[in-house]
Amino acid sequence: MKITTPKGWNLEFKRTEEGWQSDRDLTGSDGISFTKNPYFIFPDCLYQEYSEGNDFENDLGQFIDFYLDSQNVILSQTKAAVNAITQHNHDFAADDEVNYIISYIEISYLKRYEFKINFVFMYGYAFYDIFYQVLSPEHFIINKVERLLNY
């Protein structure tokens, strides 16, 4: 499935075992400009249930534009919210610069803009799934922070 967001970003979603997953590269409507971003992913059940009677691709495009426009704010506020947790759990060395690696953004509900971001620490040892709900374009809340260890 190929979509173009209202702001002109072109994405291609492919069906995978986890659901629908985008490429990491986004190209602009000019075909020249591009940016590397995390994967956007949504479960197949969201597509099946939501696309009946709704303009799924338009709403998906609006969400992606929202995320790209707000990415710096979302990441900086997330960093402020979880720094104490990650330090308490020693998920990075004291002398290391804190570096969040974003693996994917999972969209769970488009109309409410509910989504989850996966952060990876310590070369894949510690993962954090952080769940968000957007209240308005300027306001969002973190619903849940879940720490997963990979031995």
C-alpha positions in Angstrom: 0.0 0.0 0.0 1.4 3.4 -1.0 0.2 6.6 0.6 1.0 10.2 0.3 0.5 12.3 3.4 -1.3 15.7 3.2 2.1 17.3 3.6 3.6 15.4 0.7 5.6 12.6 2.2 5.4 9.3 0.3 5.4 6.0 2.1 5.1 2.4 1.1 3.6 -0.1 3.6 4.2 -3.8 3.2 2.4 -6.5 5.0 4.5 -8.5 7.5 3.8 -11.0 10.2 3.4 -8.1 12.7 1.0 -6.2 10.5 1.7 -3.4 8.1 5.2 -1.8 8.2 6.6 1.2 6.4 10.0 1.7 4.8 12.4 3.7 6.9 13.0 6.2 4.1 10.3 8.8 3.3 10.5 10.7 0.1 9.0 14.2 -0.5 6.4 15.0 -3.2 9.3 16.3 -5.3 10.8 12.8 -5.4 14.2 14.2 -4.4 14.0 15.2 -0.7 13.9 12.3 1.7 14.4 11.6 5.4 15.3 8.6 7.5 12.7 7.8 10.1 11.6 5.0 12.3 9.3 2.4 11.0 5.6 3.1 11.2 3.7 -0.1 11.9 0.0 -0.9 12.5 -1.7 -4.3 13.1 -3.7 -5.8 10.3 -6.9 -5.8 12.5 -6.6 -2.0 12.7 -6.6 -1.8 8.9 -9.4 -4.4 8.5 -11.7 -2.8 11.1 -10.9 0.9 10.5 -10.9 1.0 6.7 -14.6 0.0 6.5 -16.4 3.2 6.0 -13.5 5.5 6.8 -10.7 7.1 4.8 -8.0 5.0 6.3 -5.1 6.3 4.1 -6.0 10.0 4.8 -6.2 9.5 8.6 -2.9 7.5 8.5 -1.3 10.3 6.5 -2.5 12.9 9.0 -1.1 10.8 11.9 2.3 10.5 10.2 2.4 14.2 9.4 1.5 14.9 13.1 4.3 12.6 14.3 6.9 14.0 11.9 6.0 17.6 12.8 6.0 16.8 16.6 8.9 14.3 16.7 11.4 16.6 18.5 8.8 17.6 21.1 7.7 14.0 21.6 11.2 12.7 22.0 12.4 15.5 24.3 9.4 15.2 26.6 9.8 11.4 26.6 13.5 11.7 27.5 12.6 14.0 30.4 9.9 11.6 31.6 12.0 8.4 31.4 15.5 9.6 32.3 15.1 8.8 36.0 13.8 5.4 35.2 16.6 4.5 32.8 19.2 5.8 35.2 17.7 3.9 38.1 17.8 0.7 36.1 21.4 1.4 34.8 20.3 1.0 31.2 23.2 3.0 30.0 26.7 3.6 31.3 27.2 6.8 33.5 29.7 8.3 31.1 27.7 7.5 27.9 25.6 10.1 26.2 22.0 8.9 26.4 21.1 7.7 23.0 17.6 6.5 22.3 17.3 4.3 19.2 13.8 4.3 17.9 12.9 1.0 16.3 9.3 1.5 15.4 6.2 3.5 16.1 3.1 1.3 16.5 -0.2 2.9 15.7 -3.0 1.4 17.7 -5.9 3.8 17.2 -5.9 6.5 14.5 -8.8 8.6 15.6 -7.4 9.0 19.1 -3.8 9.0 17.9 -2.8 6.3 20.3 0.6 4.9 19.6 3.6 3.2 21.1 7.3 3.9 20.5 10.0 1.3 21.1 13.3 2.6 22.6 16.4 0.3 22.7 19.2 0.8 25.2 22.5 -0.9 25.9 23.0 -2.5 22.5 19.7 -4.3 22.6 19.8 -5.4 26.3 17.0 -3.2 27.6 13.9 -2.2 25.7 11.3 0.3 26.7 7.8 0.4 25.1 6.3 3.8 25.8 2.6 4.2 25.1 1.1 7.6 24.2 -2.3 9.2 23.7 -2.6 12.5 21.9 -5.1 14.9 23.4 -4.6 17.6 20.9 -1.9 18.5 18.4 0.0 20.3 21.2 -0.7 17.9 24.1 -0.1 14.3 24.6 0.2 12.0 27.6 2.4 9.0 28.3 0.0 6.2 29.4 2.5 3.5 30.3 6.2 2.8 30.3 7.1 -0.9 30.0 10.6 -2.2 30.4 11.6 -5.5 28.7 14.9 -7.2 29.1 16.5 -9.2 26.3 19.0 -11.8 27.7 
